[in-house]
C-alpha cells in the first residue's frame, strides 16, 4: 500500500520544480566530492611523478586479478542501477525491487573481494601503518613504496566508505520500493541515488588504472 503523503512538497510549485531542485542539490554535492577525491588524485600524481619506478614496483605488489574482477563487478552494478532508475520511472515495481537488490548484491560482492585483497596485503606486510616490517614483493621497502600504499589504502578506503553509504541507502530504498513508494512521480530519489552510485563507480574507474595498471605496464604480466 502507498502512503497518503503527496508526492509534491508544499514549498514547490510543481513536480518538475521539485525534481530539478533535488537534482541540482545532488550535483552540487557531487561537485564537492569531485574536489575531495581530486585532491587525493593530485597528491598521488605529484608523488608518483617524483618516484615513478618505486610506485610501479609497489603497484606490482597488488593483486591485479582481484582489482580487475572488482572493476567488472562495479561496472555491472552501474548498469543494474541505471535499469533500476528506468524501472522506477516506468512504475515497474517488481523490476525495480529486483534491480535494486541485484545492485546491492554486486556492491556487496565488491566489498567482499576488496576485503579479501586487503587481507592479502595484511598477510604480506603491505600495510605501512599496521606493520613494522613493510616489504614489497621484490624484497625492497623504499619510503616511496610506503607512500604508495598509504595513498592506496586511503583512496580505496574512502571509496569503500562511499560504497557502504550507497549500499545502506539502496537497502532502505529496496524496502520502500516494495511498498510502492518509489514509482512514477515518486521516482526522483532513485534517480538521485543513481547519480551518486555512478559517481562512486567513476571514481573506481580512475583508481583502477592509477593503482593497479602502472605496475602491470612497467613489469609486464
Buried (B, 14 or more C-beta within 10 A) or exposed (E): EEEEEEBEEEEBEEBEEBBEBBBEEBEEBBEEBBEEBEEBBEBBEEBBEEBEEBBBBBBBBBBBEBBBBBBEBBEBBBBBBBBBBBBBBEBBBEBBBBBBBBBBBBBBBBBEBBEEBBEBBEEBBBBBEEEEEBBBBEEEBBEBBBBBBBBBBBBBEBBBEBBEEBBEBBBEBBEBBBEBBBBEEBBBBBBBBBBBBBBBBBBBEBBBEBBBBBBBEBEEE
